């Protein structure tokens, strides 16, 4: 049942897209790294979906990974953009159709870079959702 992940990612995209300071700081939001995007940009990764059901309902625990890619000389701009991601999502997400978001939690951030690639900043969240026809 991948519908939960897709629905929550759509709410995540909407929340980020509505935060103008974040959108002003990046080229765009993509579903995975695009072939020819200008830096900096954000890529949504397909996350893990685990069973979070109970006797009376269907639920999922979702891992949501957002990666900011930047080719700056230092990580300063990357850190500012990652902070804007957290700011944009601080109020949580709007419940998508057919699902209720029970919890939406920040998990971690991580910055990576090797000598031949741009900066990558991971911002990870966890969402627990229940299908509405069981609520």
N, C-alpha and C positions, 0 to 999 in steps of 0.2 A: 504494500500500500504506500506508494511513493507520493500520493496526493498531499499528505501532510507536509512533507518537505517542500514541495513545489509551492503550496499555498503560503507557508510561512516565509519562504524566500521572497515571494511577491510582496508580502507585508514589509519585509526588511528593505527591499528595494524602494518601496513607497516612502518609508520613513527617511531613508537616506536622501532620496530625491527631493523631499520637501524641506530639507535643511540647507538653506541657501549658502551659508558660509562654507559648508563642505563641498557643495556642487561648484562653487566658485574656485575652489582650490584644486580640482581635478579635471582631467579631460573627459572622463565618463565612467560609467559603471558597466561592467561587462560580465557575461556569464562565462567565466574562464578567461585566461589571457588571450587577447585578440592578436591577430597576426601583425597589424600595423597601427597601433594606437600611439598617441603622443603621451609622454610621461608628464606628470604622474596620473595614474588611473587606478581604479579599484576593480578587482576580479572576485566574483562570488564563486566559491568552490562548492561542488556537490559534497555535502556532509554526510555523516553516518546517521542512520535512522534505526533506533532500537525500539523494541516493544516496551510499552509503558502501560499496557492494558491492565484491567482489573476485572473482577467477576462480572460487574454490570456495565462495562464500557470498553471501548477501543481507544487506546492512547499510544502516543509515540514520544520518545525522547530524541531530540534532533540536535546534532552538532552543526553549527553554522560557522564556517570559516570565511573570513573576508581578508583578502590580501591586497595591500596597497603596494604598487610598484612605482619606483622613482629612480631616475638616473642622476640625481644631484651629486655634487662633490662630497657632501657630508649627509648625515642622517637627520639633520635639523628639520628640513621641510617634511620629511617622512614622519617624524615624531609629531609635528604639528597636525598633519593630516590624520594620523591615527587618533589623536586627541579629539579631532572633529568628528570622527566616526563614533567614538564613545559619547560625545555630547549629543549627536543626532539620535542615538539609540537610548539615551538615559531614561526617557519617559516610557520606554517599552514599545511594543508593537500593537497595531490594531488587529483585532481578531479577524482572521480570514474566513471566507465562506466555508461552512461545514466543519470548522474547527474552532475550539476555544483555547486560547493560550493560557495555561495555568501558571507557569513560571517562565520568565525570560531573564537569564542571568549571564553577566559577563564572566568569562572563564580565564582568559589570559591574553597577553600580547607577547610578541617575539619579533625581533629584527634580525634579518639574515643578509649576508652579502659575501660573495667570493670575489676574487680579483677580476674576473671577466664578465660579471653580470651586474645588473642594476640592484639597488636596494629592494628588499621585500620585507614588508611589515605585516605580520599576521595579527588579526584581531579576532578572537574566537568567543562565541556565545553558545549557550545551551538553552533550548526551549523545550518545555514539556507541554504537550497538547492533548486534548480529548476531542474525539469526533462528536459533533453536536447531536446526532440522532441518538446518542446514548446519555446525554446530559439531562 
